[in-house]
Amino acid sequence: MDALDLARWQFGVTTVYHFLFVPLTIGLGVFVAGLQTAWHRTGKDQYLKLTKFFGKLFLINFAMGVVTGLVQEFQFGMNWSEYSTFVGDVFGAPLAMEALLAFFMESTFLGLWIFGWDRLPKKAHLACIWAAAIGSNISAYFILAANAWMKHPVGYQVVDGRARMTDLWAVLTNSTALAQVPHVVAAAFIVAGGFVLAVCGFWLLKTRDGMWRSAARGALVMTALAGALVGLTGDMSAKLMYEQQPMKLASAEGLAHDTAGAGFSVVPGVEIPKVLSFLATNDPGATVQGVEDLQKRFEQQFGPGDYRPDQTIVFWSFRLMIGFGLVTAGLSVLGLWLTRRRRELPGWLSRLFLLALPLPLLAVTAGWLLSEIGRQPWTVAGELLTASSVSPGVSLAEVATSLTIFTLLYGALAVAEVVIMTRHVRKGVEEPDQAPASERLEPSLTY
């Protein structure tokens, strides 16, 4: 194992860990804004209680996401200086817009929301949480636009060994980004919905309070709608993948050679005929390119080398993403059907919601692995190899040291996150008259 391998492990570990908090922040912020809107329109105390309860969980998760996200910037300079040099002129614009516009908007209005209870007019205070929630989604757009450029670079030219942006609008409206953003954001709403359903399931097993049923119904609707959107955007992404990243699609399907009427492999040895050809081209009889044949073409185009990603990880991450996502969305549809018939959730379904808490997180993690490992051996498709992206002066010992430190730090943060979240969930909601309204959200910042 060399410095490149450890640098990849370090970036993978830290990024996957950070990505656990991002989708929950995106989806939970909108859910909390929806709860506060319900309180504003109806005046019912149950919505105020739920707003403050899930608002604290949102703040805890937001803070942890900010802390873990800071490490990403350090790694660009520490381990990936050649990559940073190549992409810096292109990435500078979307990342600056994310920081100066989206994150600034999100954090500023979130601060106003935290300390604005009883200090701001109700409508202004409600607008603050919506602005924060919208800011988190805008932030996701700029980050994903930058990430999409790595898979399908557009609006640039290479000058003196560096990519120079020639068209910002092309970068921000990259077809890969336009398909990837709604897919990832919809997946974030599934993560948030699954989290809310698990919390509600915990409390519905302890009490029959209608407040938790109301929150659960809202989460069921959000998760079911997001599941439908994930399916639609996933189909769009598959077609773009066939056009722009055929090696990734072939690897995800375990397709070795060009095949007419290619089928979808549910698991090795179990195939649904012609489905892959239809997903890739809308033609069930079309020919789909295979890994080994693409390898030969890439050698002719880019020179000698192995242009195949890790076949096992890409193949199984694709199936785990779909499987875990379908189970979560399926549980939400089942819950909606049962609530229409019985008006309340049975105990066994509440237990399933609680047990299913990890599934959407595992689904988005598998999706990230498919997306990023499937691009290998490129950091920028067709332009910059991962082996050429690592910092030339970094030694194996230096990367090993930083990897150990980050792993231990993230392990401690994981324990802290679980303890704080669990403590708050077990504590339950607070009555509106238990403390001055301006103080009710602040204890979550002092654990």
TORDO-434577 format. One record per residue (C-alpha): residue in one letter; x, z, y. Coordinates in steps of 0.5 Angstrom, whole numbers, plus 500, padded with zeros to 3 digits. Each point is the difference from the previous one (the first is absolute). Layout:
# residues N
REC  code  east   up  north
REC     a     X    Z      Y
...
***
This chain:
# residues 447
REC  code  east   up  north
REC     m   500  500    500
REC     d   503  498    507
REC     a   498  502    507
REC     l   495  494    500
REC     d   496  503    494
REC     l   500  507    503
REC     a   498  497    507
REC     r   494  497    497
REC     w   498  506    497
REC     q   500  504    506
REC     f   496  495    504
REC     g   495  500    494
REC     v   500  507    499
REC     t   499  502    508
REC     t   495  494    501
REC     v   496  501    494
REC     y   499  508    503
REC     h   499  498    507
REC     f   495  495    497
REC     l   496  505    497
REC     f   498  503    507
REC     v   499  494    504
REC     p   493  497    496
REC     l   497  507    500
REC     t   501  501    508
REC     i   497  493    501
REC     g   494  501    496
REC     l   499  507    502
REC     g   501  499    507
REC     v   494  496    500
REC     f   496  504    495
REC     v   501  506    505
REC     a   498  496    506
REC     g   493  498    496
REC     l   499  507    499
REC     q   501  502    507
REC     t   495  494    502
REC     a   495  503    495
REC     w   500  507    504
REC     h   500  496    507
REC     r   494  496    498
REC     t   496  506    496
REC     g   503  506    503
REC     k   500  503    492
REC     d   505  506    499
REC     q   502  497    493
REC     y   503  494    503
REC     l   504  504    505
REC     k   502  505    495
REC     l   502  494    495
REC     t   504  496    506
REC     k   504  507    501
REC     f   501  501    493
REC     f   503  492    499
REC     g   503  500    506
REC     k   505  505    498
REC     l   501  497    494
REC     f   501  493    504
REC     l   505  504    505
REC     i   504  503    494
REC     n   501  493    497
REC     f   501  497    507
REC     a   506  504    501
REC     m   503  500    493
REC     g   500  492    501
REC     v   503  500    506
REC     v   506  505    498
REC     t   501  495    493
REC     g   500  494    504
REC     l   506  502    505
REC     v   504  499    494
REC     q   499  492    499
REC     e   503  499    507
REC     f   506  504    498
REC     q   501  496    494
REC     f   500  493    503
REC     g   507  502    504
REC     m   503  504    494
REC     n   499  496    494
REC     w   497  493    502
REC     s   504  498    507
REC     e   501  493    497
REC     y   492  499    499
REC     s   499  504    507
REC     t   505  495    504
REC     f   496  494    496
REC     v   493  502    502
REC     g   501  504    506
REC     d   498  495    505
REC     v   494  498    496
REC     f   498  507    499
REC     g   501  503    506
REC     a   494  497    503
REC     p   494  503    495
REC     l   504  506    499
REC     a   500  502    508
REC     m   493  498    500
REC     e   498  505    495
REC     a   504  505    503
REC     l   499  499    507
REC     l   493  498    499
REC     a   496  502    494
REC     f   504  507    498
REC     f   500  502    508
REC     m   493  499    500
REC     e   498  503    493
REC     s   505  507    502
REC     t   497  500    507
REC     f   493  500    499
REC     l   501  504    493
REC     g   503  506    505
REC     l   494  499    505
REC     w   495  501    494
REC     i   504  506    497
REC     f   500  504    507
REC     g   494  497    503
REC     w   495  504    496
REC     d   495  503    506
REC     r   505  497    505
REC     l   498  493    500
REC     p   493  497    500
REC     k   497  499    494
REC     k   500  492    500
REC     a   507  500    503
REC     h   502  505    494
REC     l   497  495    495
REC     a   503  494    503
REC     c   507  504    499
REC     i   499  500    493
REC     w   498  493    499
REC     a   506  498    504
REC     a   504  503    496
REC     a   497  497    494
REC     i   500  493    503
REC     g   508  501    502
REC     s   502  502    492
REC     n   497  493    498
REC     i   503  496    506
REC     s   507  504    498
REC     a   498  497    492
REC     y   499  493    503
REC     f   507  500    503
REC     i   504  503    495
REC     l   497  495    495
REC     a   501  494    504
REC     a   507  502    500
REC     n   500  501    492
REC     a   496  494    499
REC     w   506  496    504
REC     m   505  502    495
REC     k   495  497    494
REC     h   498  493    504
REC     p   505  500    506
REC     v   497  496    506
REC     g   501  499    508
REC     y   508  500    499
REC     q   506  496    500
REC     v   507  503    497
REC     v   506  500    505
REC     d   507  502    499
REC     g   497  504    493
REC     r   495  503    504
REC     a   492  499    500
REC     r   498  499    507
REC     m   492  500    502
REC     t   498  494    503
REC     d   492  501    499
REC     l   497  507    501
REC     w   493  498    499
REC     a   502  496    493
REC     v   503  507    498
REC     l   494  504    501
REC     t   495  495    497
REC     n   504  498    494
REC     s   496  498    495
REC     t   503  506    495
REC     a   498  505    505
REC     l   493  498    501
REC     a   499  501    493
REC     q   504  506    499
REC     v   498  504    506
REC     p   492  500    498
REC     h   502  501    492
REC     v   505  506    502
REC     v   495  503    505
REC     a   494  500    495
REC     a   504  503    495
REC     a   502  506    505
REC     f   492  501    500
REC     i   500  500    493
REC     v   506  506    500
REC     a   496  504    505
REC     g   493  499    497
REC     g   503  502    493
REC     f   503  506    504
REC     v   494  502    503
REC     l   496  499    494
REC     a   505  505    496
REC     v   499  505    506
REC     c   493  500    500
REC     g   500  500    492
REC     f   504  506    500
REC     w   494  504    505
REC     l   494  497    496
REC     l   503  503    494
REC     k   499  507    504
REC     t   494  499    504
REC     r   494  496    501
REC     d   501  499    508
REC     g   497  494    502
REC     m   506  499    505
REC     w   505  498    495
REC     r   495  495    497
REC     s   499  497    507
REC     a   508  499    500
REC     a   500  497    493
REC     r   495  495    501
REC     g   504  498    506
REC     a   506  499    496
REC     l   496  497    495
REC     v   498  494    504
REC     m   507  500    504
REC     t   503  499    493
REC     a   495  495    497
REC     l   501  496    506
REC     a   507  500    500
REC     g   501  498    493
REC     a   496  494    501
REC     l   504  498    506
REC     v   506  501    495
REC     g   498  496    495
REC     l   499  494    505
REC     t   506  501    504
REC     g   504  501    493
REC     d   497  493    498
REC     m   503  497    507
REC     s   507  503    499
REC     a   500  497    493
REC     k   499  493    502
REC     l   505  501    506
REC     m   505  503    495
REC     y   500  494    496
REC     e   501  496    506
REC     q   506  504    503
REC     q   502  505    494
REC     p   499  496    494
REC     m   506  504    496
REC     k   496  507    502
REC     l   493  497    497
REC     a   504  497    494
REC     s   503  507    499
REC     a   494  504    501
REC     e   496  496    494
REC     g   506  499    496
REC     l   500  493    500
REC     a   506  497    497
REC     h   499  492    501
REC     d   496  496    504
REC     t   493  500    497
REC     a   494  496    501
REC     g   493  504    500
REC     a   504  507    500
REC     g   497  506    498
REC     f   500  507    502
REC     s   503  505    496
REC     v   497  506    500
REC     v   505  503    496
REC     p   505  497    495
REC     g   497  496    495
REC     v   493  501    503
REC     e   498  494    505
REC     i   494  497    504
REC     p   501  492    499
REC     k   501  496    507
REC     v   499  506    504
REC     l   507  500    503
REC     s   499  493    502
REC     f   493  501    503
REC     l   503  506    504
REC     a   506  496    503
REC     t   497  493    501
REC     n   492  501    500
REC     d   501  495    494
REC     p   500  503    493
REC     g   504  494    497
REC     a   506  500    505
REC     t   507  501    498
REC     v   503  506    502
REC     q   508  501    501
REC     g   503  504    495
REC     v   506  505    501
REC     e   505  496    496
REC     d   499  494    503
REC     l   500  503    507
REC     q   506  503    498
REC     k   503  493    499
REC     r   497  497    506
REC     f   503  506    505
REC     e   507  499    497
REC     q   500  493    502
REC     q   497  501    507
REC     f   504  507    502
REC     g   506  499    495
REC     p   502  504    494
REC     g   497  507    499
REC     d   494  504    497
REC     y   494  499    504
REC     r   495  504    495
REC     p   498  507    502
REC     d   499  506    495
REC     q   495  497    496
REC     t   497  506    497
REC     i   499  504    506
REC     v   497  494    503
REC     f   495  499    494
REC     w   498  507    499
REC     s   499  502    508
REC     f   496  494    501
REC     r   495  503    494
REC     l   501  507    502
REC     m   498  498    507
REC     i   494  496    498
REC     g   498  505    495
REC     f   500  507    504
REC     g   497  496    506
REC     l   494  498    495
REC     v   499  507    497
REC     t   500  503    507
REC     a   495  495    503
REC     g   496  500    494
REC     l   499  507    500
REC     s   497  499    507
REC     v   495  495    498
REC     l   498  505    495
REC     g   499  506    505
REC     l   496  495    504
REC     w   496  498    495
REC     l   499  507    497
REC     t   498  503    507
REC     r   495  495    502
REC     r   496  502    493
REC     r   502  508    501
REC     r   502  501    507
REC     e   505  504    497
REC     l   507  500    496
REC     p   500  502    493
REC     g   505  506    499
REC     w   504  495    495
REC     l   501  495    505
REC     s   502  505    505
REC     r   506  502    495
REC     l   501  492    499
REC     f   501  500    507
REC     l   505  506    500
REC     l   504  497    494
REC     a   500  493    503
REC     l   504  502    507
REC     p   507  497    498
REC     l   497  493    498
REC     p   499  497    506
REC     l   507  503    502
REC     l   503  497    494
REC     a   496  493    501
REC     v   503  499    507
REC     t   507  503    498
REC     a   500  494    494
REC     g   498  495    505
REC     w   506  502    505
REC     l   504  499    494
REC     l   497  493    498
REC     s   501  498    507
REC     e   507  502    501
REC     i   504  500    493
REC     g   496  493    499
REC     r   504  497    506
REC     q   507  502    497
REC     p   505  497    500
REC     w   498  499    508
REC     t   500  504    505
REC     v   497  494    504
REC     a   498  495    496
REC     g   504  494    500
REC     e   505  503    505
REC     l   503  506    498
REC     l   502  503    494
REC     t   499  508    498
REC     a   507  500    498
REC     s   502  497    507
REC     s   496  505    504
REC     v   504  506    498
REC     s   505  504    505
REC     p   507  497    498
REC     g   503  507    502
REC     v   496  505    496
REC     s   503  503    494
REC     l   496  502    493
REC     a   502  507    502
REC     e   497  500    507
REC     v   493  496    497
REC     a   500  505    495
REC     t   500  506    504
REC     s   495  498    505
REC     l   495  498    494
REC     t   501  507    498
REC     i   499  503    506
REC     f   494  496    502
REC     t   497  501    493
REC     l   501  508    500
REC     l   497  500    507
REC     y   494  495    498
REC     g   499  505    494
REC     a   499  506    505
REC     l   495  496    504
REC     a   496  498    494
REC     v   499  507    498
REC     a   499  502    507
REC     e   495  495    501
REC     v   496  502    494
REC     v   500  507    501
REC     i   497  499    507
REC     m   495  495    498
REC     t   498  505    494
REC     r   500  506    505
REC     h   495  496    505
REC     v   496  497    495
REC     r   499  507    496
REC     k   498  503    507
REC     g   494  496    501
REC     v   497  498    507
REC     e   499  505    505
REC     e   494  502    504
REC     p   500  498    507
REC     d   499  507    503
REC     q   506  502    496
REC     a   505  499    506
REC     p   501  496    506
REC     a   499  493    499
REC     s   506  498    504
REC     e   504  504    494
REC     r   497  498    494
REC     l   505  494    499
REC     e   506  503    502
REC     p   502  505    494
REC     s   501  494    496
REC     l   506  499    504
REC     t   503  507    499
REC     y   500  500    492
***
